[in-house]
Amino acid sequence: MTEELVIEVLKDVFFTTFLILLPILGVALIVGIFVSIFQAATSIQEMTLTFVPKLAATVIAIIFLLPWIIDKMVAITTKMFTMFQNVLR
């Protein structure tokens, strides 16, 4: 296994991980901003008000994105197995 191959594998894995996590973290960020604006407007400083909506939105986002996430994971796994099979020959 050469250095270039290792770098390519790590690049693909990190990029796929970033691509999968980006929409989930984006949803949590947007919900967090809206909750912060709501808290600033109403002067409510309850800690569970920041945690529960972000958790619920993140879980809903994961549920809706699960088919896409599985597709991306299967694609990267197939690519890695194919690449390793070609290296072992």
Rosetta blueprint (number, residue, H / E / L):
1 M L
2 T L
3 E H
4 E H
5 L H
6 V H
7 I H
8 E H
9 V H
10 L H
11 K H
12 D H
13 V H
14 F H
15 F H
16 T H
17 T H
18 F H
19 L H
20 I H
21 L H
22 L H
23 P H
24 I H
25 L H
26 G H
27 V H
28 A H
29 L H
30 I H
31 V H
32 G H
33 I H
34 F H
35 V H
36 S H
37 I H
38 F H
39 Q H
40 A H
41 A H
42 T H
43 S L
44 I L
45 Q L
46 E L
47 M H
48 T H
49 L H
50 T H
51 F H
52 V H
53 P H
54 K H
55 L H
56 A H
57 A H
58 T H
59 V H
60 I H
61 A H
62 I H
63 I H
64 F H
65 L H
66 L H
67 P H
68 W H
69 I H
70 I H
71 D H
72 K H
73 M H
74 V H
75 A H
76 I H
77 T H
78 T H
79 K H
80 M H
81 F H
82 T H
83 M H
84 F H
85 Q H
86 N H
87 V H
88 L H
89 R L
